[in-house]
Amino acid sequence: MSYEHFNLEDQKVLTIKQWCALNGFSVPTGNRVLAAGDGPPTIQLSPRRKGVRVGDDNRRWQESRIHDGRRA
């Protein structure tokens, strides 16, 4: 296993509440985004709690939401 790109900050897991705050929307909106399958991958933290990794998961999701402002 290569650790050359291993970054502890990227491995942190946000609760859904923290993830919503980071991305600027409410928890109900975040839950709708996740339930619709339009959010980043989640990690099951316990039987009742999920989270989102700060690094690649949230970053890739944010980048996938970027558009150039032109209408389709």
N, C-alpha and C positions, 0 to 999 in steps of 0.2 A: 504494500500500500504506500502510495506516495503522499507525503505531507507537505510538499512544496507550496501548495495553495491553501493549506489549512489555516483558517483565521477564526479565532475564538469568538470574535464579535459576530461573524456571520452565522455561527452555530447557535446563537441565542434564540430562544423560542419565545415569541410574544403570545400572550393570551389573546383571545378573540377581541376582548375589550381594548387591549393595547394596540392590536393590529388596526382596529377601526380608527382609533385616535391618531395613529401614525399616518393613516391615509385620508383622514379628514372627513369621515362619515360616521353616522350613528351605528350603534350595535345592531338595531333591527335591520338597517340597510346592509350591514356587513353579513348578517346571518342570511339575508335574502340572496346576496351575491354568492355566498358559499353554497347555499341550498340549490341554486340554479346551476351550479357547476362552472360559474364564471370567475371564481376566485383562485388564489394560489393553492397548492397542495396543503393539506393540514396534517398535523401530527397528533395522534391520540395520546394525551398526557396522562389521563386516567379514565376510568369508565364514563365519566360525565364531562370531561374537559378536553378541548382541542386547542391547538395552537398553530402558529405559523412561524417558520424559521425566518429570521431577519434577513439573512444573506440571499442566496440564490432564489429561494422560493418567492419572497416578496418582491425582490428586485426584478426578477423575470416577469412577474405578473404586472408590475408597474410599467415596465418597458413594453409589454404586449398591449397596453392601453394607450400608448402614444399614437397620435395621428397628426397629420400635417395641416389640419384645419380645413381641408377641402371636403366638400360634401360628396358622398358616394352617388 
